[in-house]
Each structure stands twice: as structure tokens, then as C-alpha cells.
Amino acid sequence: MLKLVEFTEVLLTHQLVAAGPLPTTHDPDGFYPYESFCETSRRPILKQYRMISIENDQIYVKICPDLGRACAHFF
């Protein structure tokens, strides 16, 4: 029997820090300057994420659609 549950979970998250506007080599659409994120903050914050768990008697999978990641535990 497969069990599917949707829930929210609070995780420590390092937010992205803007690196400032960066020039592009080719800008036909006029999107310059755009913001680039190349660092994370030093202090994490608590942030709520949507989670989905799928499990049966042999495997447990937890998916975070907001982050695009999954982890699995085998029994």
C-alpha cells in the first residue's frame, strides 16, 4: 500500500545575497543590469517549505518541491 502525504516543514535556510549588477557581453533585450546571486548569508533563518512524502513498507521518500530535492530511506 502506497501512502502519500503533503505537509510543511521548517528548515534552517541561508538566503541568497545579491552580488550586484553584472554586465553581459550581449544584451539585445535590454535586461542589463540584472542581479546576480553568488553568495549566501552568514546567518541562517527559519523558513517554511512544502514537503511531500511517499512511503510503503520498503521505502520512504521525502520531496521538497520548493527546493527541487528529494531524499529516500530504504527499510
C-alpha positions as CSV (number, residue, x, y, z in Angstrom):
1,M,0.0,0.0,0.0
2,L,1.4,3.4,-1.0
3,K,0.9,6.3,1.3
4,L,1.2,10.0,0.0
5,V,1.2,12.9,2.5
6,E,1.6,16.6,1.9
7,F,2.9,18.8,4.8
8,T,5.0,21.8,5.7
9,E,8.4,21.7,7.4
10,V,10.5,24.4,8.9
11,L,14.2,24.3,7.8
12,L,17.3,26.4,8.5
13,T,18.0,28.3,5.3
14,H,20.8,30.5,4.2
15,Q,19.3,33.2,1.9
16,L,21.0,34.3,-1.3
17,V,22.9,37.6,-1.2
18,A,22.9,39.8,-4.3
19,A,26.3,40.3,-5.8
20,G,25.3,43.4,-7.6
21,P,24.6,44.2,-11.2
22,L,26.9,42.4,-13.7
23,P,27.4,43.4,-17.3
24,T,26.5,41.0,-20.1
25,T,28.5,40.5,-23.3
26,H,25.4,40.6,-25.5
27,D,22.3,42.4,-24.3
28,P,19.8,42.6,-27.2
29,D,16.7,42.5,-25.0
30,G,17.8,45.3,-22.7
31,F,17.9,43.3,-19.5
32,Y,21.1,45.0,-18.2
33,P,21.8,45.3,-15.4
34,Y,20.5,42.1,-13.9
35,E,21.1,40.9,-10.3
36,S,23.4,38.0,-9.7
37,F,23.4,35.9,-6.6
38,C,26.7,34.2,-5.9
39,E,26.8,34.1,-2.1
40,T,24.7,33.0,0.8
41,S,24.1,34.9,4.0
42,R,26.2,34.0,7.0
43,R,23.3,33.6,9.4
44,P,20.5,31.1,8.6
45,I,16.9,31.9,9.1
46,L,13.9,29.6,9.7
47,K,11.8,29.2,6.5
48,Q,8.8,27.1,5.9
49,Y,8.8,24.7,2.9
50,R,6.2,22.5,1.2
51,M,7.0,18.8,1.5
52,I,5.6,15.6,0.1
53,S,6.2,12.1,1.5
54,I,5.6,8.9,-0.3
55,E,6.1,5.6,1.5
56,N,5.3,2.0,1.6
57,D,6.7,-0.9,3.7
58,Q,10.1,-0.8,1.8
59,I,10.9,2.8,1.0
60,Y,10.3,6.3,2.4
61,V,10.8,9.3,0.0
62,K,10.5,12.9,1.1
63,I,10.4,15.6,-1.7
64,C,10.7,19.3,-1.3
65,P,9.1,20.9,-4.4
66,D,10.2,24.4,-3.3
67,L,13.9,23.3,-3.5
68,G,13.6,20.6,-6.2
69,R,15.2,18.0,-4.0
70,A,14.4,14.5,-2.6
71,C,15.8,12.1,-0.2
72,A,15.0,8.4,0.2
73,H,15.2,6.0,3.1
74,F,15.1,2.2,2.4
75,F,13.8,-0.1,5.1
